[in-house]
Amino acid sequence: METTDRTERRVRGLELLLRLGMELHSERNLHHLLDRIWSDLTLVLDAERSSLFLVNEETKELYSVIAQNEGEIRFPLDSGIAGHVAATGKSLLIPDAYRDPRFNPQIDQKTGFRTRSILSVPLRNQRNEVLGVAQVLNRSDGKDFDEEDQLLLEAVASTAAVAIETVQLYEEQKRAAEAVISGFLMALEMRAPQGSGHSQEVRAYSKALAEELGFPEDDLRRVEWAAALHDIGKIAVSDRIMTKNVPLSRHEQMEYESHTLWTREFLEAMHFSGELAGVEKIAPYHHKRFEGGGFPKGPPDGRGVPQEARIIAVADALSVLTAPRWGRVALSMEDAMTRIRQQSGKAFDPLVVESLHRLGPRLENIRMGVHYAGLDGANHE
């Protein structure tokens, strides 16, 4: 009977490893994947609970990415069994937690859970550095975890570590790219002080509108980046026009409108891919009218304009109307929304306009959040 149970555990363990390997290539949300895998891992190892901790080098802590039936758990990097595994990089099989001097009972005291036995293994990156710790607690059959359990958990941890490191590197690249773009946009907006914070406002409003319209999470980042970059072509517009504080002449207006063509050219040269693919087909068209017309001239037109661009059009109008521009007085948020609603079905997509009005009470908070973040960033430079 014991041999049969052990064979079944091996089979389930192999199935888990195969599924983890395959799903890593198809699941875009790493946390969702790890949550599912760790739930299955708990069953395969007959554990009462399992958890996954990652190392935070800045705070010198371990924090939980997966902690079943609990909220986030944080503790010092040199604390407890998981801390010892993170420090030494060696797996531990603990048959009786409370008899081991390295065990930290404070988490049990906080959660009300009673830890008996522990299997804890490190997660390593490709440089053999410890990324975190995978841990299972209390075999439900009352037996101790054994070396076969350890081999399975180490195999799952090794596969998970590759995925986690890949995501961490990707996130670092995204943050670096965003920092460069944000710095560029800040420098661009410094040419015209009345436009300070405009791109970030449009980005924040666009994201909120896309969420209100039910855009899936994977598409929100594309909307955000297209909104942030919607005016990048203004770098090709002369300072004389960008800093002017009175209405533009017809000739000046034509030069100003050319910024959308420059935006398209610049963004096409960036060759966006992945979740940002298509940004260059959105950002340049935020001045297109829902009923047709607008600029730049030519396709797409009217209802053929991507909905993301129609979202940015409304967000852009709200930001412009609530700021002093070219001799115009800034409108209140309420008056700006009324002005936009008057153009619903003409300049603007009615669905987006209705979403804007549903957001109504939140819009001022979004705007204040953008400017507070800008001031906070300036104070830390």
C-alpha positions in Angstrom: 0.0 0.0 0.0 2.8 2.4 0.9 4.6 1.6 -2.4 1.4 2.4 -4.3 0.9 5.7 -2.5 4.6 6.6 -3.2 4.2 5.8 -6.9 1.0 7.9 -7.1 2.8 10.8 -5.5 5.7 10.5 -8.0 3.2 10.4 -10.9 1.4 13.5 -9.6 4.7 15.2 -9.0 5.8 14.6 -12.6 2.5 15.8 -14.0 2.9 19.0 -11.9 6.4 19.6 -13.3 5.2 19.0 -16.9 2.2 21.3 -16.4 4.4 24.0 -14.8 6.8 23.8 -17.8 4.1 24.1 -20.4 2.1 26.8 -18.6 5.1 29.0 -18.2 5.0 29.6 -21.9 1.3 30.4 -22.1 0.4 32.1 -18.9 1.2 35.9 -19.0 0.4 36.5 -15.4 3.1 34.9 -13.3 1.4 35.3 -10.0 -1.8 33.5 -11.2 0.4 30.7 -12.5 2.3 30.3 -9.2 -0.8 30.5 -7.2 -2.3 27.6 -9.2 0.9 25.6 -9.1 1.4 26.0 -5.4 -2.2 24.9 -4.7 -1.5 21.7 -6.7 1.9 21.4 -5.0 0.2 21.4 -1.6 -2.0 18.5 -2.7 0.8 16.5 -4.3 3.0 16.7 -1.2 0.0 16.1 1.1 0.9 19.3 2.9 -1.5 21.5 5.0 0.0 24.7 3.6 2.7 25.9 1.2 4.3 29.2 0.7 6.7 31.1 -1.6 8.9 33.9 -0.3 11.1 36.2 -2.3 14.1 38.2 -1.1 13.9 42.0 -0.9 17.5 43.1 -1.0 16.7 46.7 -0.2 14.8 46.0 3.1 16.7 42.8 3.9 13.4 40.9 4.2 11.6 37.9 2.9 8.1 38.6 1.7 5.4 36.1 0.7 4.3 35.9 -2.9 2.2 32.8 -2.1 1.0 32.3 1.5 -2.1 30.1 1.5 -5.0 31.4 3.7 -3.0 34.3 4.8 -2.2 37.9 3.8 1.3 39.1 3.0 3.9 37.8 5.4 7.2 39.7 5.9 10.1 39.0 8.2 13.8 39.8 8.5 16.1 37.9 6.1 18.0 36.3 9.0 14.9 35.1 10.8 13.4 31.6 11.0 13.8 28.5 8.9 13.2 30.3 5.6 15.7 32.9 6.6 18.3 30.2 7.3 17.6 28.6 3.9 17.9 32.0 2.2 21.2 32.7 4.0 22.8 29.3 3.4 21.2 28.3 0.1 20.7 24.8 1.5 17.4 22.9 1.8 16.1 21.8 5.2 13.9 19.0 6.3 12.6 19.8 9.8 10.5 17.0 11.4 9.6 19.0 14.6 9.6 22.7 14.1 9.3 23.7 17.8 12.4 21.6 18.7 14.6 23.4 16.1 16.2 26.6 17.6 16.2 28.2 14.1 12.3 28.2 14.0 10.6 31.5 14.5 7.2 30.9 16.2 6.0 34.5 15.8 4.3 33.8 12.5 2.3 31.0 14.1 1.4 33.3 16.9 0.2 35.9 14.4 -1.7 33.5 12.1 -3.0 31.0 14.6 -1.6 28.1 12.6 0.5 25.4 14.3 3.6 24.4 12.4 4.8 20.8 13.0 7.1 19.8 10.2 8.7 21.9 7.5 10.3 21.3 4.1 12.1 24.4 2.9 14.2 24.8 -0.3 16.0 27.8 -1.9 15.1 29.3 -5.3 18.2 30.3 -7.3 18.7 32.5 -10.3 21.1 31.7 -13.2 24.0 33.3 -11.2 23.3 30.9 -8.4 22.1 33.7 -6.1 19.2 32.9 -3.8 16.0 34.6 -5.1 13.7 33.3 -2.5 12.5 30.2 -0.5 9.8 27.6 -1.2 8.2 26.0 1.8 5.6 23.4 2.7 4.3 22.7 6.1 2.8 19.7 7.9 2.2 16.5 5.9 -1.5 15.8 6.4 -1.0 12.1 7.0 1.1 12.9 10.1 4.3 11.6 8.5 7.5 13.6 8.1 8.5 15.1 4.7 11.2 12.9 3.1 14.0 13.2 0.5 11.7 12.4 -2.3 9.4 15.3 -1.3 12.5 17.5 -1.2 13.5 16.5 -4.7 10.1 17.4 -6.1 10.0 20.7 -4.3 13.5 21.6 -5.4 12.5 20.8 -9.0 9.4 23.0 -8.8 11.4 25.7 -7.2 14.1 25.6 -9.9 11.5 25.9 -12.7 9.7 28.7 -10.8 13.0 30.5 -10.2 13.7 30.7 -14.0 10.2 32.3 -14.6 10.5 34.7 -11.6 14.0 35.9 -12.7 12.7 36.4 -16.3 9.8 38.5 -15.0 12.0 40.5 -12.6 14.4 41.3 -15.5 11.5 42.3 -17.7 10.1 44.5 -14.9 13.5 46.2 -14.5 13.7 46.8 -18.2 10.2 48.3 -18.2 11.1 50.6 -15.3 14.2 51.7 -17.0 12.4 52.4 -20.2 9.7 54.2 -18.4 12.2 56.4 -16.5 13.8 57.4 -19.8 10.5 58.2 -21.4 9.3 60.1 -18.4 12.5 62.1 -18.3 12.1 62.9 -22.0 8.5 64.0 -21.6 9.3 66.1 -18.6 12.0 67.9 -20.7 9.5 68.3 -23.6 6.9 69.9 -21.3 9.4 72.3 -19.8 9.4 74.1 -23.1 5.8 75.2 -22.4 5.3 75.6 -18.6 1.5 75.8 -19.1 1.7 72.2 -20.3 3.5 70.8 -17.3 2.2 67.4 -16.2 -0.1 67.2 -19.3 1.2 63.8 -20.5 1.0 62.2 -17.1 -2.6 63.6 -16.7 -3.6 62.2 -20.0 -2.0 58.8 -19.1 -3.8 58.6 -15.8 -7.2 59.7 -17.2 -6.8 57.2 -20.2 -6.0 54.3 -17.9 -9.1 55.1 -15.7 -11.3 55.4 -18.8 -10.0 52.1 -20.2 -10.6 50.4 -16.9 -14.1 51.8 -16.8 -14.8 50.5 -20.3 -13.7 47.0 -19.2 -10.4 46.8 -21.1 -8.5 43.6 -20.1 -5.5 44.1 -17.9 -3.1 43.1 -20.7 -4.4 46.0 -22.8 -4.2 48.7 -20.2 -0.4 49.1 -20.5 -0.7 49.7 -24.2 -3.3 52.4 -23.6 -1.1 54.0 -20.9 2.0 54.2 -23.0 0.1 55.4 -26.1 -1.4 58.2 -23.9 2.0 59.1 -22.3 3.6 59.3 -25.8 0.7 61.0 -27.6 2.5 64.4 -27.9 6.0 63.1 -28.4 5.9 64.7 -31.9 5.8 68.2 -30.4 9.6 68.0 -30.1 9.5 68.9 -33.8 7.3 72.0 -33.3 9.1 75.3 -32.9 9.5 76.8 -29.4 7.8 80.0 -30.7 4.5 78.0 -31.0 4.9 75.8 -28.0 5.5 78.8 -25.7 2.9 81.1 -27.2 0.3 82.4 -24.8 -2.2 83.8 -27.2 -4.4 82.0 -29.9 -2.4 80.6 -32.8 -2.6 81.9 -36.4 -3.8 79.6 -39.1 -0.3 79.0 -40.3 0.9 78.3 -36.7 -2.1 76.0 -36.2 -1.0 73.9 -39.2 2.5 73.6 -37.8 1.1 72.7 -34.4 -1.1 70.0 -36.0 2.0 68.4 -37.7 3.0 67.1 -34.3 0.7 64.1 -34.8 2.6 63.2 -38.0 5.9 63.4 -36.2 4.5 61.3 -33.3 3.6 58.6 -35.8 7.0 58.7 -37.4 8.9 58.6 -34.0 6.8 55.8 -32.7 7.0 53.7 -35.8 10.8 54.0 -35.5 10.6 52.5 -32.0 9.3 49.1 -33.2 7.1 48.4 -30.2 6.4 44.7 -29.5 4.7 42.4 -27.0 2.1 44.1 -24.9 3.1 47.5 -26.4 2.7 46.4 -30.0 0.4 48.8 -31.8 1.2 52.0 -29.7 2.2 53.7 -33.0 -1.3 53.0 -34.4 -3.0 54.7 -31.4 -1.1 57.7 -30.2 -1.0 59.8 -33.4 -4.8 59.8 -33.8 -6.0 61.4 -30.6 -7.1 64.5 -32.6 -9.4 62.6 -34.9 -13.1 63.4 -34.5 -15.6 60.6 -33.9 -17.9 61.9 -36.7 -15.0 62.2 -39.1 -12.3 64.7 -39.8 -9.7 66.1 -37.4 -6.0 65.6 -37.9 -3.7 64.2 -39.2 -5.6 63.9 -42.5 -6.2 60.5 -44.1 -7.1 57.1 -42.6 -8.1 56.0 -40.1 -11.1 58.2 -39.8 -14.3 58.4 -37.8 -15.3 55.1 -36.3 -12.3 53.5 -37.9 -10.0 55.2 -35.4 -8.9 52.7 -32.7 -11.0 53.0 -29.5 -7.8 53.5 -27.6 -7.2 56.7 -29.5 -10.7 57.8 -28.9 -10.1 57.3 -25.2 -7.0 59.4 -25.4 -8.9 62.1 -27.3 -11.3 62.5 -24.3 -8.5 62.4 -21.7 -6.4 64.9 -23.7 -9.4 67.3 -24.0 -10.1 67.1 -20.2 -6.4 67.9 -19.4 -6.3 70.8 -21.9 -9.6 72.3 -20.8 -8.6 72.3 -17.1 -5.3 74.1 -17.8 -4.6 77.6 -19.1 -3.5 77.3 -22.7 -2.8 80.0 -25.4 -4.7 82.7 -23.5 -7.6 80.6 -22.5 -8.7 80.4 -18.8 -8.7 77.0 -17.2 -12.1 75.5 -16.7 -13.3 73.7 -13.6 -13.5 69.9 -13.8 -17.3 70.1 -13.9 -17.3 72.7 -16.7 -14.7 70.8 -18.7 -16.9 67.7 -18.5 -19.9 69.6 -19.6 -18.0 71.0 -22.6 -16.9 67.5 -23.6 -20.4 66.1 -23.3 -21.6 68.8 -25.7 -19.3 67.3 -28.3 -20.4 63.7 -27.6 -21.0 61.9 -31.0 -19.3 64.8 -32.8 -15.7 65.1 -31.7 -15.8 62.4 -29.1 -17.0 58.7 -28.8 -20.2 58.7 -26.8 -19.2 55.5 -25.0 -16.0 57.1 -23.8 -17.8 60.3 -22.8 -20.3 58.3 -20.7 -17.4 56.5 -19.0 -15.9 59.9 -18.2 -19.0 61.0 -16.5 -19.2 57.8 -14.5 -15.7 58.5 -13.3 -16.8 62.1 -12.4 -16.1 62.1 -8.6 -12.7 60.4 -9.1 -11.3 62.7 -11.7 -10.1 65.4 -9.4 -8.4 62.9 -7.2 -6.7 61.4 -10.3 -5.5 64.8 -11.3 -4.3 65.7 -7.8 -2.5 62.3 -7.6 -0.6 63.0 -10.8 0.6 66.4 -9.6 1.4 65.2 -6.1 3.6 62.4 -7.6 5.3 65.0 -9.8 6.1 67.2 -6.9 7.2 64.3 -4.8 9.5 63.1 -7.6 11.0 66.6 -7.9 11.6 66.8 -4.2 13.7 63.6 -4.3 15.9 64.5 -7.2 
